[in-house]
Amino acid sequence: MTYSETCKYLYSQVPMFENLGMAGYKEGLDNSLKLDEHYGHPHRNYLTIHVAGTNGKGSCAHTLAAILQKCGYTVGLYTSPHLVDFDERIRINGQPIDHEYVADFVQEGRSFFEPLTPSFFEVTTAMALKYFNDKRVDIAVIEVGLGGRLDCTNIITPILSVITNISYDHMQQLGNSLEQIAMEKAGIIKKGVPVVIGETTPETKGIFEAVARETKAPIVFAEDNPEVTSAQLIDNGMQYQTAHYGTIQGELMGLYQEKNANTILTAVRQLEEMGYMYRFGDTSKSEVKGKEIAEGFMTVCETTGLKGRWQVLSKEPLVICDTGHNVGGWEYLSQQIAQVKCKKKHIVFGMVEDKDMEGVMALLPKDATYYFAKADNKRAVSETVLKFIGEQQGLTGEGYPTVAEAYHAAKKAAETDDFVFIGGSTYVVADLLKNAF
């Protein structure tokens, strides 16, 4: 099979949560453990960092990978979902996985894994872990797909676990309370392995403390002794004053990145104390390491290929997309959209069916024109339903059968000093980048 044929096989023949929801979700680690044994436990041959959380885990994973690369490591990065092409999920030093490797892995492994009827994520996780070993990475940053305890990435034993935050998302799989969701995410905490918790609530902090005690895992709460002492949005990013690393300018521009930056720097501080920030034996705690950390923040998109985080696509009119897709994310996005100085706002908006549509749409600005769009995804909500719910929330606009049509309508209506925002779902942003840019 060619690379293109292999991707089509993976999307169509292997159950995929992104497309099918619960029908594509396999609970438990049985298949992951069998695949891991079949491929010789490849993740045991390099260091790993495990990143979980409801929001921010992608930004944190990419930025940690960028920092480690600037410090001299060969860094694997496994994230999901992809926006434009499958190869975005598996990278080494920012370079996507070799297409030939993807095709060969599936072709050679089908006779073993097909009888297991694995999920898409089980197959791709096994592929990533083996690829990183075959290419001899020093360290890999592994982002959890969904939850933590039963996620198929949870077969690794990392040097550090990171849990960014807990809010309501994927309740069908993870539970209907913050306590239940926190317990699932806390499942990545391993015996004796330090864990950094980015943000807590009164409902979740005790859960993390209890699991850490049970596993004898050293636990650090990033919000207790903040590494980021202040932050401000500037023209080309976020500027942070920090407790140990001076002034850092971050390339990622979302207001929510202040919390992410605090989590990232707390994780970096832990890695530094554990001796992992000194790739070539340089244990001097000088400005050089601070410079490399700052470079990781400033070049994360170029270094890792990260897209879709308050990403500026054009300036006249200002066009921005963001993958925020739940209430926790939109509590920040709504604030930032409100702060944009413009003549008129145009918002291309879509969601998938297992999200809190009413909760998110209640946060959307009322002073915008809406272009409700159905993403190219089996779980996407139709533009008709979105428009109906939007009208109940006081939002005015029209429905469009595709994201591209909605975007082109918004762009045509927008004047030079207007603002066009595209978001509501990762899949809306994916459609935009694939079909309109």
Secondary structure, DSSP 8 states (H G I E B T S, - for coil): --HHHHHHHHHHHS--HHHHGGGG---SSHHHHHHHHHTT-GGGGSEEEEEE-SSSHHHHHHHHHHHHHHTT--EEEE-S--SS-GGGGEEETTEE--HHHHHHHHHHHHHHHGGG---HHHHHHHHHHHHHHHTT-SEEEEE-SSSSTTSGGGG---SEEEE----S--HHHH-SSHHHHHHHHGGG--TT--EEE----TTTHHHHHHHHHHHT--EEETTTS-SEEEEEEETTEEEEEESSS-EEEES---TTHHHHHHHHHHHHHHHHHTTTT-TTS----SHHHHHHHHHHHHTHHHHH----SSEEEEETTEEEEE---SHHHHHHHHHHHHH---S-EEEEE--BTTS-HHHHHTTS-TTEEEEEE--SSTTB--HHHHHHHHHHTT-EEEEESSHHHHHHHHHHH--TT-EEEEESSHHHHHHHHHHT-
